[in-house]
Amino acid sequence: METAFVIDDHHDTADMLREILNVSGFNAKSYNSFDSALNDVTEIKPCIIFLDYRIPGGMTAEDFIKRAREVVPNVKVVMISGDARARNIARSLNVVGFFLKPFDIGEVLHITQQHCAS
């Protein structure tokens, strides 16, 4: 079973997305900080990571993506944000998708199925 990571400082969003992915046949893990997720990247090696662009703390989304790709070079990343201006940043980071909050669950499942074999 492929693993998906969800990283969002809003617990409700992270938990909801994790549950939807789990019910849909993926092993989803949710995190509320980049640091906690990065600790698991090495061991779990997710096939896809959904992350909020702005999460308080020391690490930026850009830093997290770079470090995660050092461990899992072909990991797919989908950026989620409430700020439409983050779309341009997402493009520059070579992510496979960008979802503006509130996002469509069908699109989340589609992109997960597209990039992970369940």
PyMOL commands that set and color helices and strands:
alter all, ss='L'
color gray80, all
select helices_A, chain A and resi 11-23+34-44+61-71+86-92+105-115
alter helices_A, ss='H'
color red, helices_A
select strands_A, chain A and resi 3-7+27-31+48-52+76-81+97-100
alter strands_A, ss='S'
color yellow, strands_A
deselect
rebuild
show_as cartoon
